[in-house]
Amino acid sequence: MEIIIADDRPAWMKKEDEVMACMSRCSSFKKCSSRIGMECKRLGGSEIPKINNVRKGRVK
């Protein structure tokens, strides 16, 4: 017996879940431009996030 779980929610709801996972579990959320959710290497996945190196008080 095989069970298939279908996620029929709209795309914006799925993206919101990914961002919420990042926001609540990652300390680098404010510096990250990827926000890929649980697929992120920092959260146990395999995708490497893109972290921006922005320092406060420095303007180029």
C-alpha positions as CSV (number, residue, x, y, z in Angstrom):
1,M,0.0,0.0,0.0
2,E,1.5,3.4,-1.1
3,I,0.4,6.7,0.4
4,I,0.8,9.9,-1.6
5,I,0.5,13.2,0.1
6,A,-0.5,16.0,-2.2
7,D,0.1,19.7,-1.4
8,D,-2.6,21.5,-3.3
9,R,-2.0,24.9,-1.7
10,P,-1.3,28.0,-3.8
11,A,2.4,28.8,-4.5
12,W,2.5,31.8,-2.2
13,M,1.5,29.7,0.8
14,K,4.3,27.2,0.1
15,K,6.8,30.1,-0.2
16,E,5.5,31.6,3.0
17,D,6.2,28.3,4.8
18,E,9.8,28.2,3.5
19,V,10.4,31.8,4.7
20,M,8.8,31.1,8.1
21,A,11.1,28.1,8.6
22,C,14.1,30.3,7.9
23,M,12.8,33.1,10.1
24,S,12.2,31.0,13.1
25,R,15.2,28.6,12.9
26,C,18.1,30.5,11.3
27,S,20.3,33.1,13.0
28,S,21.4,34.4,9.6
29,F,17.9,35.2,8.4
30,K,18.4,39.0,8.1
31,K,21.6,38.6,6.0
32,C,20.3,35.7,3.8
33,S,19.0,36.4,0.3
34,S,18.2,32.7,-0.5
35,R,15.5,31.9,2.1
36,I,15.0,28.4,0.7
37,G,13.5,26.8,3.8
38,M,14.3,23.3,5.0
39,E,16.3,22.6,1.9
40,C,19.0,24.9,3.3
41,K,22.3,23.4,4.5
42,R,22.1,25.4,7.7
43,L,18.7,23.8,8.4
44,G,19.8,20.2,7.5
45,G,19.2,20.2,3.8
46,S,21.6,20.1,0.9
47,E,21.3,23.6,-0.7
48,I,24.0,26.2,0.2
49,P,22.4,29.6,1.1
50,K,23.7,33.0,-0.2
51,I,24.6,35.2,2.8
52,N,25.2,38.9,2.2
53,N,28.1,40.4,4.0
54,V,26.6,43.7,5.0
55,R,28.1,45.6,7.9
56,K,26.2,48.2,9.9
57,G,27.6,51.7,9.5
58,R,29.6,51.1,6.3
59,V,28.5,52.7,3.1
60,K,30.2,52.2,-0.2
